Amino acid sequence: MQSVQLSVNRSKLDPNFEGYKVSMEDHHFMSRKLEQNMCTRSLSPNMITLQHMKVFSNDNQLFCDTKKATDTHEYMYRILETGHIQSLVYDKTLNTWDTSVVGNLDFEANVDSSFPTNLLFADNNIVVACDGSAHIYVFLAVSNANWVQMLKHKVTENNSGVSLIEARILNGKLNVLSYEVESGDDKKTRSQIHWTIVKLDDIDYAESLTIEKTTHFVQNGHFETCTFTNDGYILFLSSEKPYMVGHQNIPEVKVLGQSWSQADNIVEIKFKLSTEFSQEDVNIDVAKTRIKLLVKETTLLNGKLDGEIDENDVEICADQETNTLILKLRATDNKKWAKLISLENTKLESLENEEIKKMGKEEQVYGTDEPMEECDEADSALMFHWVDQETGKAVKLCDVTGSQLLFSIKNGFSPAKFCLRHDVDGLLWGFEQQTPEHVATFQAFGYVQASKTTRLWSGCSPNNALACIIEGNNRVLLYSQKVEVSGTLSNRKTAQKVSHVAKQHLLRVESADQIRGVYITDSHLFAATRDQIHVVELPL
């Protein structure tokens, strides 16, 4: 398995960042009362896992067709408690709203086990909806005021709740990802990801669409989300590798024998394994003093080496006849190693996690004496898995353990972007190319978000100039990354003139109901409560 690294663009980091300046500018939301209530769902008593909580914490009930947006109009939608889909068109020039009902979902009588509803927009006027119970719908938006239902498909028979992840048109076909969370007696977290392919060949003349193929993935452990890449993979962000249902399970790899030796500066390690393996099954991640070696997801080495090695001179050999893996490392000097590394991997990883935890609690932020909050601690394991769409096998891996997912961005037309915590910052990563790209940096956003215990939503503007956090008390926090200074401003410490500053803006939505939907553009921010829509023009 190929190992992928996230390469940070140092030019996008600001080591001299001194914090956000609180803006005194006065910005107010304009509100519009709507006739009907939006559909809202909450956790039911049988939804007991952290994965269930994550589904509801990611709920956003204001849906936007970003491709249809123009300089003068924004197109938003919400799903009403009756099941109707309501269009909300905002005229940015006149500050007026135009509302209409464009479609309908058939809500079942019992929705106690239902997830929040979803709407996703794909190319060619295709809209995918989910009722949160078990069904996905495909609509053809023939006009701004009329959607024609082309498909209603029951994703699962479990009736335990279904949520949409992504919908994209790839190779002329509609590809939909959705998932459900299983609640077993063993209380272990297990998700089912459903991949549905819908044929679009006859959409112009047929009354309905047909399903071409359905594929199911099982995801054990912690699952964040997944997205389609542009080169034939489904990219999973999770703690464990997903596997395709119906494919034979990979046999567990056991180490039957192991040894290591050193001749001059060459260190050779041998593993006698219990099962056959190929070069593709081997995944190795090396640094000058550390190594992590896996075969078919079984960890063989993981820890600190006794000396430094040339990380670009690592040789891996496989003896297929004896199921022996041979690893050769080149030390940077001829020093005799006293030991290689502990081979008791479970103990080693446990000790490392305890040490990381201890270090994390003692880490200092911005040179103050304040320790990191408990919510700063990242999940024990978090990895990107590239799963081949044809074979269902994970072929590439990127280990981001120690990071936190702050938010993700999806638009239905390209792979999702992921904002991961890097030290105190938030780094936005794009996956449109074969190599992940560091797209933008949100200064100190990881640290800021960790302190927001009532956070409902996080995101950023399309141009990455603003980061945003919505809190449970309807507070809206905006973080301008780079605002041009008018007049003359100097740094008090260095006396140097400053041309740009970072600002924090505090706004509030005046409503007795909690914000349940958010949409941010480069110029406006929209927030939806139960029966109102609110809009504010953003500071530029």
GIFENPE-V969696 format. One record per residue. N is the residue number from 1. RES is the residue in one letter. D_LAST is the distance of its C-alpha to the last C-alpha in whole Angstrom. Layout:
n:N res:RES d_last:D_LAST
n:N res:RES d_last:D_LAST
This chain:
n:1 res:M d_last:45
n:2 res:Q d_last:43
n:3 res:S d_last:40
n:4 res:V d_last:37
n:5 res:Q d_last:35
n:6 res:L d_last:31
n:7 res:S d_last:30
n:8 res:V d_last:27
n:9 res:N d_last:25
n:10 res:R d_last:26
n:11 res:S d_last:23
n:12 res:K d_last:20
n:13 res:L d_last:21
n:14 res:D d_last:21
n:15 res:P d_last:24
n:16 res:N d_last:23
n:17 res:F d_last:20
n:18 res:E d_last:21
n:19 res:G d_last:19
n:20 res:Y d_last:15
n:21 res:K d_last:15
n:22 res:V d_last:15
n:23 res:S d_last:12
n:24 res:M d_last:14
n:25 res:E d_last:11
n:26 res:D d_last:13
n:27 res:H d_last:12
n:28 res:H d_last:15
n:29 res:F d_last:16
n:30 res:M d_last:18
n:31 res:S d_last:21
n:32 res:R d_last:24
n:33 res:K d_last:27
n:34 res:L d_last:29
n:35 res:E d_last:33
n:36 res:Q d_last:33
n:37 res:N d_last:32
n:38 res:M d_last:31
n:39 res:C d_last:33
n:40 res:T d_last:33
n:41 res:R d_last:35
n:42 res:S d_last:36
n:43 res:L d_last:38
n:44 res:S d_last:42
n:45 res:P d_last:44
n:46 res:N d_last:45
n:47 res:M d_last:42
n:48 res:I d_last:43
n:49 res:T d_last:41
n:50 res:L d_last:38
n:51 res:Q d_last:37
n:52 res:H d_last:37
n:53 res:M d_last:35
n:54 res:K d_last:32
n:55 res:V d_last:33
n:56 res:F d_last:32
n:57 res:S d_last:29
n:58 res:N d_last:27
n:59 res:D d_last:28
n:60 res:N d_last:25
n:61 res:Q d_last:26
n:62 res:L d_last:23
n:63 res:F d_last:24
n:64 res:C d_last:22
n:65 res:D d_last:23
n:66 res:T d_last:20
n:67 res:K d_last:22
n:68 res:K d_last:23
n:69 res:A d_last:19
n:70 res:T d_last:18
n:71 res:D d_last:16
n:72 res:T d_last:17
n:73 res:H d_last:19
n:74 res:E d_last:18
n:75 res:Y d_last:22
n:76 res:M d_last:22
n:77 res:Y d_last:26
n:78 res:R d_last:27
n:79 res:I d_last:31
n:80 res:L d_last:33
n:81 res:E d_last:36
n:82 res:T d_last:38
n:83 res:G d_last:37
n:84 res:H d_last:36
n:85 res:I d_last:32
n:86 res:Q d_last:30
n:87 res:S d_last:28
n:88 res:L d_last:24
n:89 res:V d_last:23
n:90 res:Y d_last:20
n:91 res:D d_last:19
n:92 res:K d_last:15
n:93 res:T d_last:17
n:94 res:L d_last:20
n:95 res:N d_last:18
n:96 res:T d_last:21
n:97 res:W d_last:23
n:98 res:D d_last:26
n:99 res:T d_last:28
n:100 res:S d_last:31
n:101 res:V d_last:33
n:102 res:V d_last:34
n:103 res:G d_last:36
n:104 res:N d_last:38
n:105 res:L d_last:39
n:106 res:D d_last:42
n:107 res:F d_last:42
n:108 res:E d_last:45
n:109 res:A d_last:46
n:110 res:N d_last:46
n:111 res:V d_last:43
n:112 res:D d_last:43
n:113 res:S d_last:43
n:114 res:S d_last:40
n:115 res:F d_last:36
n:116 res:P d_last:33
n:117 res:T d_last:33
n:118 res:N d_last:31
n:119 res:L d_last:29
n:120 res:L d_last:28
n:121 res:F d_last:28
n:122 res:A d_last:29
n:123 res:D d_last:30
n:124 res:N d_last:32
n:125 res:N d_last:31
n:126 res:I d_last:33
n:127 res:V d_last:32
n:128 res:V d_last:33
n:129 res:A d_last:34
n:130 res:C d_last:35
n:131 res:D d_last:37
n:132 res:G d_last:37
n:133 res:S d_last:41
n:134 res:A d_last:42
n:135 res:H d_last:41
n:136 res:I d_last:39
n:137 res:Y d_last:38
n:138 res:V d_last:37
n:139 res:F d_last:36
n:140 res:L d_last:36
n:141 res:A d_last:33
n:142 res:V d_last:35
n:143 res:S d_last:33
n:144 res:N d_last:30
n:145 res:A d_last:33
n:146 res:N d_last:35
n:147 res:W d_last:35
n:148 res:V d_last:39
n:149 res:Q d_last:40
n:150 res:M d_last:42
n:151 res:L d_last:42
n:152 res:K d_last:43
n:153 res:H d_last:44
n:154 res:K d_last:45
n:155 res:V d_last:43
n:156 res:T d_last:46
n:157 res:E d_last:49
n:158 res:N d_last:48
n:159 res:N d_last:46
n:160 res:S d_last:44
n:161 res:G d_last:41
n:162 res:V d_last:39
n:163 res:S d_last:35
n:164 res:L d_last:33
n:165 res:I d_last:31
n:166 res:E d_last:31
n:167 res:A d_last:32
n:168 res:R d_last:32
n:169 res:I d_last:34
n:170 res:L d_last:36
n:171 res:N d_last:39
n:172 res:G d_last:39
n:173 res:K d_last:39
n:174 res:L d_last:37
n:175 res:N d_last:37
n:176 res:V d_last:36
n:177 res:L d_last:36
n:178 res:S d_last:36
n:179 res:Y d_last:38
n:180 res:E d_last:40
n:181 res:V d_last:41
n:182 res:E d_last:45
n:183 res:S d_last:46
n:184 res:G d_last:50
n:185 res:D d_last:52
n:186 res:D d_last:52
n:187 res:K d_last:48
n:188 res:K d_last:47
n:189 res:T d_last:43
n:190 res:R d_last:44
n:191 res:S d_last:41
n:192 res:Q d_last:42
n:193 res:I d_last:40
n:194 res:H d_last:41
n:195 res:W d_last:40
n:196 res:T d_last:41
n:197 res:I d_last:41
n:198 res:V d_last:42
n:199 res:K d_last:43
n:200 res:L d_last:42
n:201 res:D d_last:44
n:202 res:D d_last:46
n:203 res:I d_last:42
n:204 res:D d_last:43
n:205 res:Y d_last:46
n:206 res:A d_last:47
n:207 res:E d_last:47
n:208 res:S d_last:46
n:209 res:L d_last:44
n:210 res:T d_last:46
n:211 res:I d_last:46
n:212 res:E d_last:47
n:213 res:K d_last:46
n:214 res:T d_last:45
n:215 res:T d_last:45
n:216 res:H d_last:45
n:217 res:F d_last:43
n:218 res:V d_last:44
n:219 res:Q d_last:42
n:220 res:N d_last:44
n:221 res:G d_last:42
n:222 res:H d_last:38
n:223 res:F d_last:36
n:224 res:E d_last:32
n:225 res:T d_last:32
n:226 res:C d_last:32
n:227 res:T d_last:31
n:228 res:F d_last:33
n:229 res:T d_last:32
n:230 res:N d_last:33
n:231 res:D d_last:36
n:232 res:G d_last:38
n:233 res:Y d_last:37
n:234 res:I d_last:36
n:235 res:L d_last:34
n:236 res:F d_last:35
n:237 res:L d_last:33
n:238 res:S d_last:36
n:239 res:S d_last:39
n:240 res:E d_last:41
n:241 res:K d_last:42
n:242 res:P d_last:42
n:243 res:Y d_last:45
n:244 res:M d_last:46
n:245 res:V d_last:49
n:246 res:G d_last:52
n:247 res:H d_last:52
n:248 res:Q d_last:55
n:249 res:N d_last:53
n:250 res:I d_last:53
n:251 res:P d_last:56
n:252 res:E d_last:56
n:253 res:V d_last:56
n:254 res:K d_last:59
n:255 res:V d_last:60
n:256 res:L d_last:63
n:257 res:G d_last:64
n:258 res:Q d_last:62
n:259 res:S d_last:62
n:260 res:W d_last:61
n:261 res:S d_last:63
n:262 res:Q d_last:62
n:263 res:A d_last:63
n:264 res:D d_last:62
n:265 res:N d_last:59
n:266 res:I d_last:59
n:267 res:V d_last:58
n:268 res:E d_last:59
n:269 res:I d_last:58
n:270 res:K d_last:60
n:271 res:F d_last:59
n:272 res:K d_last:62
n:273 res:L d_last:60
n:274 res:S d_last:62
n:275 res:T d_last:60
n:276 res:E d_last:60
n:277 res:F d_last:56
n:278 res:S d_last:55
n:279 res:Q d_last:52
n:280 res:E d_last:50
n:281 res:D d_last:50
n:282 res:V d_last:50
n:283 res:N d_last:46
n:284 res:I d_last:46
n:285 res:D d_last:43
n:286 res:V d_last:44
n:287 res:A d_last:43
n:288 res:K d_last:45
n:289 res:T d_last:46
n:290 res:R d_last:46
n:291 res:I d_last:46
n:292 res:K d_last:46
n:293 res:L d_last:48
n:294 res:L d_last:49
n:295 res:V d_last:51
n:296 res:K d_last:50
n:297 res:E d_last:48
n:298 res:T d_last:51
n:299 res:T d_last:50
n:300 res:L d_last:52
n:301 res:L d_last:51
n:302 res:N d_last:48
n:303 res:G d_last:48
n:304 res:K d_last:48
n:305 res:L d_last:51
n:306 res:D d_last:53
n:307 res:G d_last:52
n:308 res:E d_last:50
n:309 res:I d_last:50
n:310 res:D d_last:48
n:311 res:E d_last:46
n:312 res:N d_last:46
n:313 res:D d_last:50
n:314 res:V d_last:51
n:315 res:E d_last:53
n:316 res:I d_last:54
n:317 res:C d_last:57
n:318 res:A d_last:58
n:319 res:D d_last:62
n:320 res:Q d_last:62
n:321 res:E d_last:66
n:322 res:T d_last:66
n:323 res:N d_last:62
n:324 res:T d_last:61
n:325 res:L d_last:58
n:326 res:I d_last:58
n:327 res:L d_last:55
n:328 res:K d_last:56
n:329 res:L d_last:54
n:330 res:R d_last:54
n:331 res:A d_last:54
n:332 res:T d_last:52
n:333 res:D d_last:56
n:334 res:N d_last:59
n:335 res:K d_last:59
n:336 res:K d_last:61
n:337 res:W d_last:59
n:338 res:A d_last:60
n:339 res:K d_last:58
n:340 res:L d_last:56
n:341 res:I d_last:54
n:342 res:S d_last:55
n:343 res:L d_last:55
n:344 res:E d_last:55
n:345 res:N d_last:52
n:346 res:T d_last:51
n:347 res:K d_last:52
n:348 res:L d_last:50
n:349 res:E d_last:47
n:350 res:S d_last:48
n:351 res:L d_last:48
n:352 res:E d_last:45
n:353 res:N d_last:43
n:354 res:E d_last:44
n:355 res:E d_last:44
n:356 res:I d_last:40
n:357 res:K d_last:40
n:358 res:K d_last:41
n:359 res:M d_last:39
n:360 res:G d_last:36
n:361 res:K d_last:37
n:362 res:E d_last:38
n:363 res:E d_last:35
n:364 res:Q d_last:33
n:365 res:V d_last:29
n:366 res:Y d_last:27
n:367 res:G d_last:31
n:368 res:T d_last:31
n:369 res:D d_last:34
n:370 res:E d_last:33
n:371 res:P d_last:34
n:372 res:M d_last:32
n:373 res:E d_last:32
n:374 res:E d_last:34
n:375 res:C d_last:31
n:376 res:D d_last:30
n:377 res:E d_last:34
n:378 res:A d_last:33
n:379 res:D d_last:35
n:380 res:S d_last:39
n:381 res:A d_last:38
n:382 res:L d_last:35
n:383 res:M d_last:36
n:384 res:F d_last:35
n:385 res:H d_last:38
n:386 res:W d_last:38
n:387 res:V d_last:40
n:388 res:D d_last:42
n:389 res:Q d_last:42
n:390 res:E d_last:45
n:391 res:T d_last:47
n:392 res:G d_last:45
n:393 res:K d_last:46
n:394 res:A d_last:43
n:395 res:V d_last:43
n:396 res:K d_last:40
n:397 res:L d_last:39
n:398 res:C d_last:36
n:399 res:D d_last:37
n:400 res:V d_last:33
n:401 res:T d_last:35
n:402 res:G d_last:34
n:403 res:S d_last:30
n:404 res:Q d_last:29
n:405 res:L d_last:27
n:406 res:L d_last:23
n:407 res:F d_last:22
n:408 res:S d_last:23
n:409 res:I d_last:21
n:410 res:K d_last:23
n:411 res:N d_last:23
n:412 res:G d_last:27
n:413 res:F d_last:26
n:414 res:S d_last:26
n:415 res:P d_last:27
n:416 res:A d_last:25
n:417 res:K d_last:23
n:418 res:F d_last:24
n:419 res:C d_last:22
n:420 res:L d_last:25
n:421 res:R d_last:25
n:422 res:H d_last:26
n:423 res:D d_last:27
n:424 res:V d_last:24
n:425 res:D d_last:22
n:426 res:G d_last:21
n:427 res:L d_last:21
n:428 res:L d_last:21
n:429 res:W d_last:24
n:430 res:G d_last:24
n:431 res:F d_last:28
n:432 res:E d_last:28
n:433 res:Q d_last:30
n:434 res:Q d_last:33
n:435 res:T d_last:32
n:436 res:P d_last:29
n:437 res:E d_last:26
n:438 res:H d_last:24
n:439 res:V d_last:20
n:440 res:A d_last:18
n:441 res:T d_last:18
n:442 res:F d_last:16
n:443 res:Q d_last:17
n:444 res:A d_last:20
n:445 res:F d_last:19
n:446 res:G d_last:23
n:447 res:Y d_last:24
n:448 res:V d_last:21
n:449 res:Q d_last:22
n:450 res:A d_last:26
n:451 res:S d_last:26
n:452 res:K d_last:24
n:453 res:T d_last:28
n:454 res:T d_last:27
n:455 res:R d_last:24
n:456 res:L d_last:24
n:457 res:W d_last:21
n:458 res:S d_last:19
n:459 res:G d_last:17
n:460 res:C d_last:14
n:461 res:S d_last:11
n:462 res:P d_last:13
n:463 res:N d_last:11
n:464 res:N d_last:12
n:465 res:A d_last:9
n:466 res:L d_last:9
n:467 res:A d_last:12
n:468 res:C d_last:14
n:469 res:I d_last:17
n:470 res:I d_last:19
n:471 res:E d_last:22
n:472 res:G d_last:25
n:473 res:N d_last:25
n:474 res:N d_last:22
n:475 res:R d_last:19
n:476 res:V d_last:16
n:477 res:L d_last:15
n:478 res:L d_last:11
n:479 res:Y d_last:11
n:480 res:S d_last:8
n:481 res:Q d_last:10
n:482 res:K d_last:10
n:483 res:V d_last:7
n:484 res:E d_last:9
n:485 res:V d_last:12
n:486 res:S d_last:13
n:487 res:G d_last:17
n:488 res:T d_last:19
n:489 res:L d_last:19
n:490 res:S d_last:21
n:491 res:N d_last:22
n:492 res:R d_last:25
n:493 res:K d_last:27
n:494 res:T d_last:27
n:495 res:A d_last:26
n:496 res:Q d_last:24
n:497 res:K d_last:21
n:498 res:V d_last:18
n:499 res:S d_last:15
n:500 res:H d_last:13
n:501 res:V d_last:12
n:502 res:A d_last:12
n:503 res:K d_last:11
n:504 res:Q d_last:12
n:505 res:H d_last:11
n:506 res:L d_last:14
n:507 res:L d_last:15
n:508 res:R d_last:18
n:509 res:V d_last:20
n:510 res:E d_last:23
n:511 res:S d_last:25
n:512 res:A d_last:29
n:513 res:D d_last:28
n:514 res:Q d_last:26
n:515 res:I d_last:23
n:516 res:R d_last:25
n:517 res:G d_last:22
n:518 res:V d_last:19
n:519 res:Y d_last:17
n:520 res:I d_last:13
n:521 res:T d_last:11
n:522 res:D d_last:8
n:523 res:S d_last:7
n:524 res:H d_last:10
n:525 res:L d_last:12
n:526 res:F d_last:16
n:527 res:A d_last:19
n:528 res:A d_last:22
n:529 res:T d_last:25
n:530 res:R d_last:29
n:531 res:D d_last:29
n:532 res:Q d_last:25
n:533 res:I d_last:22
n:534 res:H d_last:19
n:535 res:V d_last:15
n:536 res:V d_last:12
n:537 res:E d_last:9
n:538 res:L d_last:6
n:539 res:P d_last:4
n:540 res:L d_last:0
